[in-house]
Amino acid sequence: MPDAAPVPGASEIVARFVAAPPAGAGLDAALQSARTRLAAARRALAGPTAASAPAERALAGAGLPLRRAFVDATVLAGSPATRADAAIVAAALAAHGEPEILAAIAVGCEVAARLRGALRLDAAWHADAVTARLGAAAAAARALGLDPTAARDALGLAATQAAGLGIVDGTPAGALGQGKAAADAVEGAVLARAGFTSAAASLEGRRGLGALMAAGFDDAALCADLGRRWLSAPD
Amino acid sequence: MRSTSEPDVAAAFAARLGALAREPLPAPLAHEAKRALINVLGLAIGASHHAGVDAIVVAAGELGGAPSAPVLGRTQRVDAHFGALAAGFAAHVDDFDDTHLATVIHPGAACMAVLVALAHETAPSGASALRAFAIGCEAQLRAGVAISPEHYERGWHITGTCGVVGAAVTAALLLGFDDASLARAVRLSATMTLGQREAFGTMTKAFHPGKAAANGILAARLAAQGADAPGTILEDPRGFAAALSTRFDPAQLLDDVGTRWELADNTYKPYPCGIVAHPSIDAALALRERVTPDAIAALRAHCHPLVPELMGNPDPADGLQARFSAIHGIAAALCDGRVGLPQYETERVRRADVCALRARTVLVASPGIARDAARLEARLHDGTVLEEVVEHARGSAARPLTDAELFAKVELLVAPGLGPQAARRLIETAMQLEADGFDAVLAAAAPVATAHA
């Protein structure tokens, strides 16, 4: 972590990107890639979904958006074709209708990809589970059209809930973790829109995600050319 | 007991907790658990109209299922998930809840929140509600001790991370689980930790015990459906303890369960500010019995060096800063004769009388004075010098808050919203929880239907 944090900080830069990803060829390519991911997700969700039965029953008393996010992400995490972006796609699906879904998936996948490059997570954490949770929060924030401040609070709520133990990677509990990440993302976005506040520097701060879970935090890998160069949809 | 060599620590831990739940709570523990419960119920009611609770109620309206849980101190009902979130949040948001000093866990908020959220669905007897609460707190504290102090030092908010484990135990016991299901709930809860200290100073700090409660319920519900996490989840090199700390001592989870209670070491804050300032505030309250503030020319508070280091702000600009100003606590004690939440409202913090007295007060770091002690020296305008010495602060381990002091604190929290009668009824019903049942406590915690929107 650099001593002199740039102004604005990394969390703020990511929040601004989530709230308003700049138009251009990069975004167009990312939306095209999101369309492919969404189609794959819809195929997976149309198939048999026995793996999600415990989640479905355990969340019987929850409201529909949270139940849907949780169950869909659990299903998607169980299929190799959709595993990587399960929580991101499910959060986007639960949070909004069609045109915004694609932008939400694009933004969410980009935030997750950037964080994968920026964080050298400790060995006990499953890196993709941690970064997908932040991507899901970005997707939900984009889908709900949050302003930069609310988006930063939504990302902060996701950061403080970052989890994903290495030992559950590839197990049913790991898939449930993706389900939970998607539901938490939707919850966090709605809370932030309602005025719930969170840390201003949840990713790069002294007691934030990077400091607690990773050996290193590469600010530039997260922020450089964010929105102009898309790692999740290379041109 | 050769605990450290047992495989599957989570299952062994759950078996001990399950056995504990089949016995009556020892009377001193039952009493301590009620004190912890009353304290967090009072706090949650006192904070029931905080903007963060408003946001949680809005989210419950958009995302929640059928209402089944009360929002303490309000008339709205929400589903169990948001009921847990609201209760755990409100109990912690004023930083005035119980503290286990060895771990700095605030165990009451999350376990109380599970009780409030699941009371309707599980209809526990008073005794089983109290047991579920006490054993959940104990589980949470033992999990914390096992990974302390490195865990908190790295930057984790231990009230959230370990709160999830305790909340899962409370939920599982309320739901009547056998030991095998309880073990699944504990293992799943270890995958749902939250709480980074970067969030301190924002609403998200108090979100931690609230969401810990909701996660504990989720872990228990998933366990009830047969879901599970790997057996070595706590001790595995890619598991709970390794991810969250560089220390793991499973003996702290497994040894002497039922004979040694971490919950017995729980403490209660008498004043809503940093704990190191409490001895000086005690001394100022005693001095107030002898002198009025305007007779004082100068005040010197001799205290442990941590006091000026952590709470040295001489002239706080608002209520939040005042919580980190020992000098404000001293001045407010002398001006108002009490130090509660009203003394930390910005308007009170900035009024002339208290500002003037703060300007005449200094902290003197004294390495010879213990953390729970203080000596206050007042020079009066007529030249007289008065002294007050506090050897052990109220609420310290050596001088626990008495029941009467705790009840007075809870009355001050509850009465402004619900009235003095409801405050006394809440205390009475909670102190005779085994006889009255938890429903009676919840009834006392609800406003009369027309009192609040």
Interface residues (C-beta under 8 A of the other chain):
Chain A: A53 P54 A55 R57 A58 L59 G61 A62 G63 P65 L66 R67 D122 A123 A124 W125 H126 G156 L157 A159 T160 Q161 A162 A163 G164 L165 G166 I167 V168 D169 T171 P172 A173 L176 G177 K180 V186 E187 V190 L191 A194 G195 F196 T197 S198 A199 A201 S202 G205 R206 R207 G208 L209 A211 L212 M213
Chain B: A51 G52 D54 A55 I56 V58 A59 E62 L63 G64 G65 A66 S68 D79 A80 H81 R154 G155 W156 H157 G160 R187 L188 A190 T191 M192 T193 L194 G195 Q196 R197 E198 A199 F200 G201 T202 M203 T204 F207 H208 K211 L218 R221 L222 A224 Q225 G226 A227 D228 A229 P230 T232 I233 D236 P237 R238 G239 F240 A242 A243
